[in-house]
Amino acid sequence: MKTKWLLFKIIIAIQTICTPLHVFGTDWRTLHSGQSGFVPSQAIIQYAGNMGALSIGTSWNYGKNKQWETDLCLGYVPKGNTNSSKATITIRENYVPWFKHIGNSHIYIEPLTCSIFLNTIFGDNFWQHQPNRYPEHYYEKLSTKTRVHIAFGQRIELELAKGIIRSIGLYYEFNTYDLRIRSLFQGEGVKFSDLWSLAIGFRCRF
């Protein structure tokens, strides 16, 4: 019952912030000047990637060529061996340097995406400041509640006819976070390939 209630709250929250208030422009990269900067331009569904087993959210495009994005996502973590499932929240900043159409089709690729994001998990077993049971400075400035991530990936998208949804697409990314990077430099037997986690996702643009 707790799991179902948590999923219900997450879905309602994302649906509220993802619903477009107005439809502007004829292309997702060319927005009319009358559009409010607070209106989301994308919806996101992502599997894995250290944001939860499943996360959903919304995103805003901006910049001269709309190459910057800010994502806000809520994630779901199954309870596994713990007492209950958990929720996460992520704010992610993406930079997409360029995109390229494939021939004369309505399909285009974004060969590189670069991201940095903060993720926090809700639960009593996670802490922001180091508890006294650990040696002094053992987890200094690194909590178990909040992680700092970097990610790199690629996307492929399909432009649609005029309508509320301008395009749909798939993406993948590899990401890592602060604790893993620290383990690499502390000589704890962590290989560079061990740093990275794979995420796959779906985006639609309004």
C-alpha positions as CSV (number, residue, x, y, z in Angstrom):
1,M,0.0,0.0,0.0
2,K,2.8,2.4,0.9
3,T,4.5,1.7,-2.5
4,K,1.3,2.4,-4.5
5,W,0.6,5.6,-2.5
6,L,4.2,6.8,-3.2
7,L,3.9,6.1,-6.9
8,F,0.5,7.9,-7.0
9,K,2.0,11.0,-5.4
10,I,4.9,11.1,-7.8
11,I,2.7,10.7,-10.9
12,I,0.3,13.5,-9.7
13,A,3.3,15.8,-9.0
14,I,4.9,15.3,-12.4
15,Q,1.6,15.5,-14.3
16,T,1.0,18.9,-12.6
17,I,4.3,20.4,-13.6
18,C,4.5,18.8,-17.1
19,T,1.1,19.9,-18.4
20,P,1.7,22.7,-20.9
21,L,-0.2,25.9,-20.1
22,H,-0.1,27.2,-23.7
23,V,1.3,26.0,-27.0
24,F,3.8,28.4,-28.6
25,G,5.8,28.4,-31.9
26,T,6.0,25.9,-34.7
27,D,9.3,24.2,-33.7
28,W,10.8,23.3,-30.4
29,R,14.0,25.3,-31.1
30,T,12.1,28.4,-32.3
31,L,9.9,29.7,-29.5
32,H,7.7,32.8,-29.8
33,S,8.9,35.7,-27.7
34,G,5.5,35.6,-25.8
35,Q,6.3,32.3,-24.2
36,S,6.8,32.4,-20.4
37,G,10.1,31.0,-19.3
38,F,8.3,29.0,-16.6
39,V,6.4,26.9,-19.2
40,P,8.0,23.4,-19.5
41,S,9.2,22.5,-23.0
42,Q,9.8,18.8,-22.4
43,A,8.6,15.7,-20.5
44,I,11.0,12.9,-19.5
45,I,10.8,9.3,-18.5
46,Q,14.1,7.6,-17.5
47,Y,15.1,4.1,-16.5
48,A,18.0,3.7,-14.0
49,G,21.0,6.1,-14.0
50,N,21.3,6.6,-10.2
51,M,18.0,8.6,-10.1
52,G,15.8,5.6,-9.1
53,A,14.7,2.6,-10.9
54,L,12.2,4.8,-12.8
55,S,12.1,8.6,-12.8
56,I,9.8,11.0,-14.6
57,G,10.0,14.8,-14.9
58,T,9.9,17.9,-16.9
59,S,12.5,20.2,-18.6
60,W,13.0,23.8,-19.8
61,N,15.1,24.8,-22.9
62,Y,16.9,28.2,-23.1
63,G,20.0,29.8,-24.5
64,K,20.6,31.4,-27.9
65,N,20.0,28.1,-29.8
66,K,18.1,26.4,-27.0
67,Q,21.2,24.3,-26.3
68,W,20.8,24.5,-22.5
69,E,18.2,22.5,-20.5
70,T,17.2,22.2,-16.9
71,D,15.5,19.0,-15.9
72,L,13.5,18.4,-12.7
73,C,12.7,14.7,-12.0
74,L,11.1,12.6,-9.3
75,G,12.3,9.0,-9.0
76,Y,11.1,5.8,-7.5
77,V,13.4,3.3,-5.6
78,P,11.9,-0.1,-4.9
79,K,12.2,-1.2,-1.3
80,G,14.4,-4.2,-2.1
81,N,15.8,-5.5,1.2
82,T,14.8,-2.3,3.1
83,N,11.5,-1.6,5.0
84,S,10.0,0.6,2.4
85,S,10.3,2.1,-1.1
86,K,11.8,5.6,-1.4
87,A,11.6,8.7,-3.6
88,T,14.3,10.8,-5.1
89,I,14.4,14.2,-6.6
90,T,17.0,15.3,-9.2
91,I,17.8,18.7,-10.8
92,R,20.0,18.3,-13.9
93,E,21.6,20.8,-16.1
94,N,22.3,19.7,-19.7
95,Y,24.3,21.2,-22.5
96,V,23.6,20.0,-26.1
97,P,26.3,21.6,-28.4
98,W,24.7,20.7,-31.7
99,F,22.2,18.6,-33.6
100,K,22.1,17.2,-37.1
101,H,19.3,16.0,-39.3
102,I,19.7,12.6,-41.0
103,G,19.4,13.4,-44.8
104,N,16.1,15.1,-45.6
105,S,14.2,13.2,-43.0
106,H,12.5,14.4,-39.9
107,I,14.9,12.4,-37.8
108,Y,17.9,14.1,-36.2
109,I,20.6,13.2,-33.8
110,E,22.3,15.0,-30.9
111,P,25.8,13.4,-31.0
112,L,26.8,14.7,-27.5
113,T,25.0,15.7,-24.4
114,C,26.9,16.8,-21.2
115,S,25.2,17.0,-17.9
116,I,25.8,17.8,-14.2
117,F,23.1,17.1,-11.7
118,L,22.3,16.8,-8.0
119,N,20.2,13.9,-6.7
120,T,18.8,13.5,-3.2
121,I,17.0,10.5,-1.7
122,F,14.3,10.7,1.0
123,G,14.5,8.4,4.0
124,D,15.5,8.2,7.6
125,N,18.5,5.9,6.8
126,F,20.2,8.7,4.8
127,W,22.0,11.7,6.3
128,Q,23.4,15.0,5.1
129,H,26.1,15.2,7.8
130,Q,28.4,12.5,9.0
131,P,27.1,10.6,12.1
132,N,29.3,10.2,15.1
133,R,29.7,6.4,14.5
134,Y,32.2,7.0,11.7
135,P,35.8,8.1,12.2
136,E,36.3,11.9,12.1
137,H,36.4,13.3,8.6
138,Y,35.7,9.8,7.0
139,Y,32.8,11.2,5.0
140,E,33.7,14.8,5.2
141,K,31.6,16.9,2.8
142,L,30.2,13.7,1.3
143,S,26.8,12.7,2.6
144,T,24.7,9.6,1.8
145,K,21.7,11.7,1.1
146,T,22.9,13.9,-1.8
147,R,25.1,13.0,-4.7
148,V,26.8,15.1,-7.4
149,H,26.8,13.5,-10.8
150,I,28.3,14.1,-14.2
151,A,27.0,12.4,-17.4
152,F,27.6,12.1,-21.1
153,G,25.3,10.7,-23.7
154,Q,23.6,10.8,-27.1
155,R,20.0,11.3,-28.4
156,I,17.9,10.5,-31.5
157,E,14.6,12.3,-32.1
158,L,11.8,12.4,-34.6
159,E,10.0,15.7,-35.4
160,L,6.3,15.4,-35.6
161,A,3.6,17.3,-37.5
162,K,2.1,20.4,-35.9
163,G,0.5,19.8,-32.5
164,I,1.1,19.9,-28.8
165,I,4.0,17.4,-29.1
166,R,6.7,18.7,-31.4
167,S,9.1,15.7,-31.2
168,I,9.7,12.4,-29.5
169,G,13.0,10.8,-28.9
170,L,15.2,8.3,-27.1
171,Y,18.5,8.9,-25.3
172,Y,21.1,7.1,-23.3
173,E,23.8,8.4,-21.0
174,F,26.6,7.2,-18.8
175,N,27.0,8.9,-15.4
176,T,29.1,8.7,-12.3
177,Y,29.1,10.5,-9.0
178,D,31.3,11.9,-6.3
179,L,31.8,8.9,-4.1
180,R,32.8,6.7,-7.0
181,I,35.3,9.3,-8.2
182,R,36.8,9.6,-4.8
183,S,37.2,5.8,-4.5
184,L,39.1,5.8,-7.8
185,F,41.7,8.3,-6.5
186,Q,41.9,6.6,-3.0
187,G,43.2,3.4,-4.6
188,E,40.4,1.2,-3.4
189,G,40.7,-1.2,-6.4
190,V,38.1,0.7,-8.4
191,K,38.7,0.7,-12.2
192,F,37.7,3.6,-14.5
193,S,35.1,1.4,-16.1
194,D,33.6,0.7,-12.7
195,L,32.7,4.4,-12.3
196,W,29.9,4.5,-14.9
197,S,26.2,3.6,-14.8
198,L,24.0,3.4,-17.9
199,A,20.6,5.2,-18.1
200,I,18.1,5.1,-21.0
201,G,15.2,7.4,-21.4
202,F,12.4,9.0,-23.5
203,R,11.8,12.7,-24.1
204,C,8.9,14.5,-25.8
205,R,9.0,18.2,-26.6
206,F,6.1,20.5,-26.5
